[in-house]
Amino acid sequence: MKKAIYKTNINCGGCIATVTPFMEQAKSVEDWSVDTDSKNKLLTVSGANLDKKEVENLVKSAGFEIKEKKGLFSF
């Protein structure tokens, strides 16, 4: 199972409701969640054949910013 973490501006339940239909379209995502309490509003996605570009494009299509976490402390 592959996993990726992104910094986003998805910051409330309404935002999650907005992005949900887009994430449900993601063929490569099996599970996803957003930590709206974290400073960076972390979106965590996982899937056996996770396609990071698909995730990034869907979140942007929903109207949100997204940036992949590359290292332990950087985005």
N, C-alpha and C positions, 0 to 999 in steps of 0.2 A: 504494500500500500504506500503510495507516494503522498507526501504532505507538503503544503506550502503555506506560508504566513505572509499577509499583506498589511500594510498600513493603509487605512481608508479614512473617509470622512462620513462613514455610516455611523451616526451617533445617537439614534433613538429607535424606539419601536416602530415609529412611522417609516423611518428610513429602511428598517429591516423588511417591513411589509412591502415597500416599494421595490426592493431588490429581489425579494423572494421569487416572483414569477420568472425573473431573468435567470436566477441560479437554478431553478427547476428545469430550465432548458439545457443546462450544461450536461452534455452526454458523458463527460469524463469525471464529473464530481459525484461522489457517493455520499459525502457528508460535509456540512459546512456550518460555521457559527461565527458570530461577531461578538467580541467582548467590548460592549459599549462603555464599560466602566474604565477601560484602560485609556491612557493618554493618547495612544496612537490608534484607537478604535480597530483593534486587530481582527482581521478576517482570517480564519483558519479553514482551509479546504483540504480534503483528502479524497483519494480514489486510486484504484489499481492502475488506471491508464491516464492519470491526471494530465490535462493539457493546460498549462499555465496561461498561454495566450488566449485560450477560450475563456478562462475565468476573467482575465483582465479586460477583454473586449465586452463581456456581458456586464460587468460592473460599470464600465464606462458608458455602455448603452443605457443603463439604468439612471445615469446622471451623476455618478459618484467618482471620486478620485481613488486611485489604487496604485500602490507602489510595493513591489515585492521586497520582503526582508531578505537581504543577501547574506549578512554575517550575523554574528552573535548580537552585536549592538547597532548595526547600521541598516539603513534602508536605501 
